[in-house]
Amino acid sequence: MVDMGSLTVVARNLVDVAADNGRWMTWNLILAVIPAGLAVLVFRHRGPRTAVWWTGAALFGLFLPNAPYVVTDLVHLRDDVLAADTDLAVITAVLPAYASFIAVGLLAYVLAVGEMGRYLTGLGLGRWRGPVEVATHALCAVGVVLGRVAGLNSWEPVTEPHGAAERIALTLSWRGAPLAVLVTFAVIWVCHGATRALVRHGIAAVGSATQTLRRTPGV
């Protein structure tokens, strides 16, 4: 039996983490989910590619880096661990909160990239799906670095093109930019592959369990 006192402590720890991080985590998750929603709207559209479609595709490209960006929010983890009252708070509140936060962002990224890939396949361009995914990871790596280092928001290239261009040029001319982009690209690639594999494994496991239940007499 679970001790009620322990549950109370865990609940209080979760409330504390939510109070400290809820605002920025919620905002970053909204930004991460937006490209997934846009991907469904844009890449499941079967009509002609109108100006509205291209606008949606452009917004998808601008907002897509926000999904893998959540991984870089691990920079806040150390401070939260140090601020936690006990090891129990770290184990039951801080780490689960960050794990859930990052998982949602990565799932949104997998969904968005998957929708794009299926769209290419539907156009008869399935052979380009792999290279396009790699190119997408690379472009997102640049976007994540611009967001983390320059603090550039997805909408600023549209709302403040001159200022955004200056910040982009300044950041990418930084001597450490190539290494930062390369490391970020590797992290995005690995996280995307691992998350996609887990999703496929989970779907297959659910399908297998469903088939087993259907074959079980009396179920």
C-alpha positions in Angstrom: 0.0 0.0 0.0 1.3 3.5 -0.9 1.7 5.7 2.1 -0.6 8.7 1.9 2.1 10.9 3.4 4.4 10.1 0.6 1.7 10.8 -2.0 1.2 14.2 -0.3 4.9 15.0 -0.6 5.0 13.9 -4.2 1.9 16.0 -5.0 3.5 19.1 -3.3 6.7 18.6 -5.2 4.8 18.5 -8.5 3.0 21.6 -7.6 6.2 23.4 -6.8 7.8 22.3 -10.1 4.7 23.5 -12.0 4.7 26.8 -10.1 8.4 27.4 -11.0 8.3 26.2 -14.6 4.7 26.0 -15.7 4.6 29.2 -17.6 7.6 28.7 -19.9 7.1 25.0 -20.3 3.5 25.6 -21.4 4.5 28.3 -23.8 7.3 26.2 -25.3 5.0 23.2 -25.7 2.4 25.4 -27.5 5.1 26.4 -29.9 6.2 22.8 -30.3 2.7 21.5 -31.0 1.9 24.3 -33.6 4.1 22.7 -36.4 2.4 19.3 -35.8 -1.0 20.9 -36.2 0.1 22.8 -39.3 1.6 19.6 -40.7 -1.7 17.8 -40.5 -3.6 20.7 -42.1 -1.0 21.3 -44.8 0.1 17.8 -45.8 -3.2 16.1 -45.6 -4.7 18.6 -47.9 -5.6 16.9 -51.2 -6.7 20.0 -53.2 -4.6 22.3 -55.3 -1.6 24.0 -53.7 -3.0 27.5 -53.4 -1.5 30.6 -51.8 -3.1 29.6 -48.5 -1.4 26.2 -48.8 2.0 27.8 -49.4 1.5 30.2 -46.5 0.7 27.2 -44.3 3.8 25.4 -45.5 6.0 28.4 -44.9 4.6 28.8 -41.3 5.2 25.0 -40.8 8.9 25.6 -41.8 9.3 28.6 -39.5 7.7 26.9 -36.5 9.1 23.4 -36.9 12.4 24.0 -35.0 10.3 24.8 -31.9 9.5 21.1 -31.5 13.1 19.8 -31.1 14.0 23.0 -29.3 12.5 21.6 -26.1 15.5 19.3 -25.7 17.7 22.4 -25.2 15.5 23.4 -22.3 17.4 20.8 -20.3 19.7 23.8 -19.5 17.2 24.6 -16.8 17.3 21.2 -15.3 20.4 21.7 -13.1 19.0 24.7 -11.4 15.7 22.9 -10.6 17.7 19.9 -9.3 19.7 22.1 -7.0 16.6 24.0 -5.9 14.8 20.8 -5.0 14.4 20.2 -1.2 15.1 16.5 -1.3 16.2 13.7 -3.6 12.6 12.5 -3.6 11.5 15.7 -5.1 14.0 15.3 -7.9 13.0 11.7 -8.6 9.2 12.1 -8.3 8.7 15.7 -9.7 11.6 17.4 -11.4 12.8 14.5 -13.6 9.3 13.3 -14.6 8.2 16.9 -15.4 11.2 17.4 -17.7 10.8 13.9 -19.3 7.1 14.5 -20.0 7.9 18.0 -21.4 10.6 16.7 -23.8 8.6 13.7 -24.8 5.7 15.8 -25.9 8.0 18.1 -28.0 9.7 15.1 -29.6 6.4 13.4 -30.4 5.2 16.6 -32.0 8.4 16.6 -34.1 8.0 13.0 -35.2 4.4 13.6 -36.1 5.2 16.7 -38.1 8.1 15.1 -40.0 6.1 12.0 -40.6 3.2 13.9 -42.1 5.7 15.6 -44.5 7.3 12.3 -45.4 3.9 10.7 -46.2 3.0 13.7 -48.3 6.1 13.2 -50.4 5.4 9.5 -50.7 1.9 10.3 -51.9 3.4 12.6 -54.6 5.5 9.6 -55.8 8.6 11.1 -54.2 9.1 8.4 -51.6 12.7 7.9 -52.5 13.5 11.4 -51.4 11.9 11.0 -48.0 15.1 10.0 -46.2 17.3 12.9 -47.7 14.5 15.4 -47.0 14.3 14.2 -43.4 18.0 14.7 -43.0 17.9 18.1 -44.5 15.0 19.0 -42.2 17.0 17.9 -39.2 19.8 20.1 -40.4 17.6 23.2 -41.0 16.0 22.6 -37.6 19.4 22.5 -36.0 20.2 25.9 -37.4 16.8 27.2 -36.1 17.4 25.7 -32.7 20.8 27.4 -32.4 19.3 30.7 -33.5 16.6 30.3 -31.0 18.8 29.3 -28.1 21.8 31.6 -28.8 20.2 34.6 -30.5 16.8 34.3 -28.8 15.2 34.4 -32.2 11.4 33.7 -32.3 9.8 31.9 -35.2 7.7 34.9 -36.2 10.5 37.5 -36.2 11.8 36.8 -39.7 8.3 38.0 -40.9 7.5 40.7 -38.3 11.0 42.1 -38.0 12.9 40.9 -41.1 15.7 43.5 -40.9 16.5 42.9 -37.2 16.1 39.1 -37.6 18.5 39.1 -40.6 21.1 40.9 -38.6 20.8 38.6 -35.6 20.9 35.5 -37.9 24.1 36.8 -39.6 25.7 37.6 -36.3 24.9 34.3 -34.7 25.9 32.2 -37.7 29.2 34.1 -38.1 30.1 33.2 -34.5 33.1 31.0 -34.5 31.4 28.3 -32.5 28.3 28.2 -34.7 29.3 25.3 -36.9 30.1 23.0 -33.9 26.9 24.1 -32.2 24.8 23.3 -35.3 26.6 20.0 -35.9 26.0 18.9 -32.3 22.4 20.0 -32.4 21.8 18.2 -35.7 23.2 15.0 -34.2 21.0 15.3 -31.1 17.9 16.0 -33.2 18.6 13.1 -35.6 19.1 10.6 -32.7 16.1 11.9 -30.7 13.9 11.7 -33.8 15.0 8.2 -34.7 14.7 6.9 -31.1 11.2 8.5 -30.6 9.9 7.2 -33.9 11.2 3.7 -33.1 9.5 3.8 -29.7 6.2 5.1 -31.2 6.3 2.3 -33.9 7.1 -0.3 -31.2 4.2 1.0 -29.0 1.7 0.9 -31.9 2.9 -2.6 -32.8 2.6 -3.8 -29.2 -0.9 -2.4 -28.9 -1.9 -4.0 -32.2 -0.5 -7.3 -31.1 -2.3 -7.1 -27.8 -5.6 -6.2 -29.5 -5.3 -9.2 -31.8 -4.6 -11.5 -28.8 -7.6 -10.3 -27.0 -9.8 -10.8 -30.0 -8.6 -14.4 -30.3 -9.2 -15.1 -26.6 -12.4 -17.0 -25.9 -14.9 -15.1 -23.8 -13.4 -11.7 -24.4 
